Amino acid sequence: METSRPFYSAAGKALRERCKVRIATYLLWEAHNNTGISYREFSILCAINSVIGKQRFIPKGITEPSIRVRAAGYKSWKIAQSELASDQSRAASFLSPHQVRYTLEQLHSRHFFARARVGAKTVKYMLGVSDD
């Protein structure tokens, strides 16, 4: 973390608030070295962790569109719209809904998180527990 401080200092407060997410370092290196978790799985797991934050054992409602936006590196759809000028660049930046659903199924089957559907579009996610 010490090596990232100059970057965060130079980037400004807005970027500092958007950049941070809690994730296990072994997952980062697995994605980087292509030895375990894929980059797509890693980005979706980071998206979920960015919503859950420190409160691992409190279920958080997360919609699929918010996972798509956060997996692309944006905090919200509004920020993504302001930073991506055209519809074509937006479409190229985001995973498709099918890719997100498929990857969520894979991560859930590997017990990275527990989840339960609570509405037509909302699913509650929780880390550190299983569905059993």
N, C-alpha and C positions, 0 to 999 in steps of 0.2 A: 504494500500500500504506500510505502514511503516514496517510491518512484513515481507514483501517479499524482502526488501533491502539486508539483509545478504545473501540470496540465490543468488540474482543477482550479488552481489559482488564476491562471491566465484565461481560462474559459469564461469566467463570469458566473454569477450566482444562478442564473436561469439554467445554464447547462449543468452546473454541479448538481442541482436538484433533480434533473432528469436522468443523469448518468448512473446513479447508484442503484444497485440491486444486490440482494443477499443470495449467494450461490456457492456451493461447495467448490473449492479449488480443483479437486480431482475431476469434476465434471468439465470445468473450463479446459483442462489439459487434455481430457479425452476428446473433446470436440476439436481442439486445436490440432492434435496429433492424429485425428481420425482413427482412434483405437477403440472406441466404445460408443458413446452417444454421438449422434450426427449433429451437424450445425443447426438443422431445422428443429430437432428435438431440444437442443440447447436453447435456442432463441425462444421457443414456446415455453419452456420451463422458466426462463428468465422473466418472460411476460407474466406468468402466474405469480412468481415470487415477488415481482415488483408491486403487485396489488396486495399480496398477503403481508409483506414486510416482516416486522418483528413478531407479529401476533400469529405465530404458526398454528396454534391450537384453536383459533377462533375461525369458524367457517366464513368465507367471504364469497359473496355473489359476484361472478365474473361472466360477462357475455362473450360470445365468440367474436363479434366485431372488435371488442376491446382487446382481446388476445391478439387478433391480427395486427392491430395498430401498434401495440406494445412490442410484439415480436419483431416488428420492423424498426424498433428503436425510438418510437414516439410515445409520449405520455398520454396523449388524447388525439382524437380525430381532428379537433380544431387546430392543434399544433401541427399535425401532419399536413393539413390543407394549406396552412400558411407557409410551410417550408418547402412543399412540393408544388411547383408552379402549375404544371399541366396535369390533366386527367391521365395521360399516358404514363407520366413518371410515377404517379400514384399507383396505377395498376401494376407497374413493373416492380414497385417496392414491396407490395404486400403479398403474403401467401394467399392462395385461394381458400375459400371456405372448406372445400373438400380436403385440401392438404392439412388444414388445421384440425379438422375432425379426425382424420386418420391418425395424425401424430398424437393427438390427445388420447386416442384409444390405445396406441402403443405405450405411451408414458404411463397411463393408468394401469395397464396390464403388467407393467414392470414395477408397480407400487411406488412411483415417485410421489404420488399424492392420493388422497381420497376425494371422491366427488359424489354429489347427489343433485339430481335435477329438482328444482323448486318451482319452476314455471316454464312457460313455452320457450323463453329465450335465455333464462338464467340458470346457471349451474353453480352450486356452492362447492368451493374447493378448500381443502385443508391439508397442511403438510404434517409429517411426523406421525401419522396414524394410518391404519389400513381400513378397508371397507368391511372387514370381517366382524 
